[in-house]
Amino acid sequence: MRTNAEITSLQQAVADLIHDGDTIALEGFTHLIPVAAGHEIIRQQKRDLTLVRMTPDIVYDQLIGAGCARKLIFSWGGNPGVGSLHRFRAAVQRDGLEIEEHSHAGMANRYVASASGLPFAVLRGYNGTSLPEHTATIKPITCPFTGEVLTAVPALDLDVAVIHAQQADRDGNVLLWGLTGIQKEAVLGAKRSLVTVEEVVEELQPRPGGVVLPRWVVTRVAEVPGGAKPSYAQDYYDRDNEAYRAWDAVSRDDAKFSEWLDGLHA
């Protein structure tokens, strides 16, 4: 039965969908990063999460620093245009955060396998790298037709996918456009999904290159204007570059980070 996605507040959606110990992905590529959702996860003090993301940036630094994460599965991590993620670095070096590192292609293929209902993906990747020596989820596989040795990576087992989009209609159909990464596959491959949107509209208008997620693959929609800031949302607002630069100083200093965290909970 095809049902409508339920439209609720962000607070209610996070409380209902995300549980301690879940494996969750907050996906977005350069823009439409679900920052507001990440902050709500911190406020609700979710714990022991396995965080998944192709390119964890400052919102993952914040989640990790706030003690939400047990493990990170990723392919690149950093503060784009600025430098390192210092809460992430401290968590690995000081607090024993578990990490599982892949290539971009490997992570993308893991999302696609999950969305396709397949147990694993096969790619020509990782050859000549040291990642297979350090990552148990990278295995060689021999093609049964050609004998070529390829690489297999398992599908991601996501409990919840969280993304941000520009619009949803009142039935919960979602439209996003501009640079899109792996958001569609993340939603299709997860058991539950939350989409925060800039606005809920009466009717979605087709957009060149737009991605539509139909209401029956989305669990919850929350209207959160500005929900991707300080990243950007095409046709709504620009990237706040100064916020990324300012985060570097906050994330380097335990006291400044604690002050930031207190302000988030205020």
C-alpha positions as CSV (number, residue, x, y, z in Angstrom):
1,M,0.0,0.0,0.0
2,R,1.4,3.4,-1.0
3,T,1.1,5.8,1.9
4,N,1.8,9.5,2.4
5,A,4.9,10.5,4.3
6,E,4.0,12.0,7.7
7,I,4.7,15.7,8.1
8,T,5.8,16.5,11.7
9,S,8.2,18.8,13.6
10,L,11.9,18.1,13.4
11,Q,12.0,17.4,17.1
12,Q,9.2,14.8,16.9
13,A,10.7,13.2,13.8
14,V,14.1,12.7,15.4
15,A,12.6,11.4,18.6
16,D,10.5,8.8,16.7
17,L,12.9,7.7,14.1
18,I,16.4,7.7,15.6
19,H,17.3,5.4,18.5
20,D,20.5,4.9,20.5
21,G,22.7,2.4,18.7
22,D,21.2,3.1,15.2
23,T,23.3,3.3,12.0
24,I,22.4,6.6,10.4
25,A,23.5,8.6,7.4
26,L,23.1,12.4,7.1
27,E,23.8,12.9,3.4
28,G,24.3,15.9,1.2
29,F,26.9,17.0,-1.3
30,T,28.3,20.5,-0.8
31,H,24.8,21.8,-0.3
32,L,21.5,20.5,1.2
33,I,23.5,19.2,4.1
34,P,21.0,18.4,6.9
35,V,22.7,20.5,9.6
36,A,19.5,21.3,11.6
37,A,18.7,17.6,11.9
38,G,22.2,16.9,13.1
39,H,21.8,19.6,15.8
40,E,18.5,18.1,16.9
41,I,20.2,14.7,17.3
42,I,22.7,16.4,19.5
43,R,20.0,18.1,21.6
44,Q,18.2,14.8,22.1
45,Q,21.5,13.2,23.2
46,K,21.3,10.2,21.0
47,R,24.2,7.8,21.8
48,D,26.2,4.9,20.3
49,L,25.4,5.9,16.8
50,T,27.2,4.5,13.8
51,L,27.5,7.6,11.5
52,V,27.8,7.0,7.8
53,R,28.6,9.7,5.3
54,M,30.7,10.0,2.1
55,T,32.2,13.3,3.2
56,P,31.7,14.1,6.9
57,D,32.2,17.8,7.5
58,I,31.5,20.1,10.4
59,V,28.1,18.7,11.4
60,Y,29.7,15.3,11.9
61,D,32.5,17.0,13.8
62,Q,29.8,18.4,16.1
63,L,28.0,15.1,16.4
64,I,31.2,13.3,17.3
65,G,32.3,16.0,19.7
66,A,28.9,15.8,21.4
67,G,29.4,12.1,22.2
68,C,26.7,10.8,19.8
69,A,29.0,8.5,17.8
70,R,30.4,5.1,18.4
71,K,31.7,4.6,14.9
72,L,32.2,6.5,11.6
73,I,32.0,4.9,8.2
74,F,33.3,7.4,5.6
75,S,35.5,8.1,2.6
76,W,36.9,11.6,3.4
77,G,36.6,13.9,6.3
78,G,37.4,17.6,6.7
79,N,36.2,21.2,7.1
80,P,35.9,22.1,3.4
81,G,38.2,24.9,2.4
82,V,39.6,25.2,5.9
83,G,41.3,22.1,7.2
84,S,40.8,19.2,9.6
85,L,37.9,18.2,11.8
86,H,39.5,18.6,15.3
87,R,36.7,17.0,17.3
88,F,36.9,14.0,15.0
89,R,40.6,13.9,15.3
90,A,40.4,14.0,19.1
91,A,37.8,11.3,19.3
92,V,40.0,8.9,17.3
93,Q,43.2,9.7,19.1
94,R,41.9,10.2,22.6
95,D,38.5,8.5,22.9
96,G,38.8,5.5,20.7
97,L,36.2,6.3,18.1
98,E,36.0,3.4,15.6
99,I,36.5,4.3,12.0
100,E,35.9,2.4,8.7
101,E,37.4,4.1,5.7
102,H,36.5,3.6,2.1
103,S,37.0,5.4,-1.2
104,H,34.3,7.7,-2.6
105,A,33.5,5.1,-5.3
106,G,33.3,2.4,-2.7
107,M,30.9,4.3,-0.5
108,A,28.8,5.3,-3.5
109,N,28.6,1.7,-4.6
110,R,27.6,0.6,-1.0
111,Y,24.7,3.0,-1.1
112,V,23.6,1.9,-4.5
113,A,23.7,-1.8,-3.4
114,S,21.6,-1.0,-0.4
115,A,19.1,0.9,-2.5
116,S,19.0,-2.0,-5.0
117,G,18.3,-4.6,-2.4
118,L,21.6,-6.3,-3.1
119,P,24.0,-7.7,-0.5
120,F,27.2,-6.2,-2.0
121,A,28.6,-4.2,-4.8
122,V,31.5,-4.9,-7.2
123,L,33.8,-2.3,-8.6
124,R,37.3,-1.9,-10.0
125,G,38.7,0.0,-7.1
126,Y,41.1,-0.1,-4.2
127,N,43.8,-1.7,-6.4
128,G,47.2,-0.4,-5.3
129,T,45.9,1.1,-2.1
130,S,46.4,0.0,1.5
131,L,42.7,0.3,2.4
132,P,42.0,-3.5,1.9
133,E,44.7,-4.2,4.5
134,H,43.0,-2.0,7.1
135,T,39.3,-2.4,6.3
136,A,37.5,-5.7,6.8
137,T,34.6,-4.6,4.5
138,I,36.8,-4.6,1.4
139,K,37.3,-8.0,-0.2
140,P,38.6,-9.3,-3.5
141,I,36.2,-11.2,-5.7
142,T,36.8,-13.1,-8.9
143,C,34.6,-12.5,-11.9
144,P,32.9,-15.8,-12.8
145,F,33.0,-14.9,-16.5
146,T,36.4,-13.4,-17.1
147,G,38.5,-14.4,-14.1
148,E,39.3,-10.8,-13.4
149,V,39.9,-10.0,-9.7
150,L,37.7,-7.2,-8.6
151,T,36.7,-5.7,-5.3
152,A,33.5,-6.3,-3.3
153,V,32.0,-4.0,-0.7
154,P,28.9,-4.8,1.4
155,A,25.7,-2.9,1.1
156,L,25.2,-0.3,3.9
157,D,22.7,-1.5,6.5
158,L,21.1,1.8,7.3
159,D,18.5,2.2,10.0
160,V,17.8,5.9,9.1
161,A,18.7,8.2,6.3
162,V,18.5,11.9,6.9
163,I,18.6,14.4,4.0
164,H,17.7,18.0,3.3
165,A,15.8,19.2,0.2
166,Q,14.2,22.3,-1.2
167,Q,10.6,21.3,-1.3
168,A,8.0,18.8,-0.3
169,D,4.2,18.8,-1.0
170,R,1.6,18.1,1.6
171,D,1.5,14.4,0.7
172,G,5.2,14.1,1.5
173,N,6.6,13.9,-2.1
174,V,10.0,15.5,-2.0
175,L,11.9,17.5,-4.7
176,L,15.6,18.4,-4.6
177,W,17.7,20.0,-7.3
178,G,21.2,21.3,-8.0
179,L,24.2,19.3,-7.0
180,T,22.9,16.0,-5.8
181,G,25.1,13.3,-4.3
182,I,23.9,10.0,-2.9
183,Q,20.7,11.3,-1.2
184,K,18.3,9.3,-3.3
185,E,20.1,6.1,-2.7
186,A,20.5,6.7,1.0
187,V,16.7,7.1,1.4
188,L,15.9,4.1,-0.8
189,G,18.3,1.9,1.1
190,A,17.3,2.9,4.6
191,K,14.7,1.3,6.9
192,R,13.4,4.7,7.9
193,S,14.0,8.2,6.4
194,L,13.7,11.8,7.5
195,V,13.7,14.7,5.0
196,T,13.9,18.2,6.2
197,V,12.8,20.8,3.6
198,E,13.0,24.5,3.1
199,E,9.3,24.7,2.5
200,V,6.1,22.6,2.1
201,V,4.3,23.7,-1.1
202,E,0.9,22.8,-2.6
203,E,2.3,21.3,-5.8
204,L,5.8,20.4,-6.9
205,Q,7.0,22.0,-10.1
206,P,9.4,20.0,-12.4
207,R,13.0,21.2,-12.3
208,P,15.7,20.4,-14.8
209,G,17.8,17.7,-13.2
210,G,15.5,17.5,-10.2
211,V,15.2,14.4,-8.1
212,V,11.8,13.4,-6.9
213,L,11.4,11.1,-3.9
214,P,7.8,9.8,-3.9
215,R,5.9,9.9,-0.6
216,W,5.9,6.1,-0.1
217,V,9.7,5.9,0.3
218,V,9.9,8.8,2.8
219,T,8.9,8.2,6.4
220,R,8.8,11.7,7.8
221,V,9.1,15.2,6.4
222,A,9.8,18.3,8.6
223,E,9.7,21.9,7.3
224,V,12.9,23.5,8.5
225,P,13.7,26.8,6.6
226,G,17.4,27.3,6.7
227,G,17.9,23.6,7.7
228,A,21.1,23.3,5.6
229,K,22.9,26.3,7.0
230,P,25.9,27.0,7.0
231,S,25.9,25.0,3.8
232,Y,23.8,26.3,1.0
233,A,20.5,25.4,-0.6
234,Q,20.4,26.2,-4.3
235,D,17.9,29.0,-5.1
236,Y,17.3,29.6,-1.3
237,Y,20.6,30.9,0.2
238,D,24.3,30.8,-0.2
239,R,27.1,29.1,1.7
240,D,28.2,30.8,4.8
241,N,32.0,30.5,4.3
242,E,32.8,32.5,7.5
243,A,30.9,29.9,9.6
244,Y,33.2,27.2,8.3
245,R,36.3,29.3,9.1
246,A,34.9,30.1,12.6
247,W,34.3,26.5,13.3
248,D,38.0,25.7,13.1
249,A,38.8,27.8,16.2
250,V,35.9,26.3,18.1
251,S,36.7,22.7,17.3
252,R,40.3,23.1,18.2
253,D,39.6,24.2,21.8
254,D,37.8,22.0,24.4
255,A,36.5,25.0,26.3
256,K,35.2,26.8,23.2
257,F,33.5,23.6,22.0
258,S,31.8,23.1,25.4
259,E,30.6,26.7,25.2
260,W,29.2,26.0,21.7
261,L,27.5,22.9,22.9
262,D,25.9,24.7,25.8
263,G,24.6,27.3,23.4
264,L,23.1,24.6,21.2
265,H,21.2,23.2,24.2
266,A,20.1,26.6,25.4
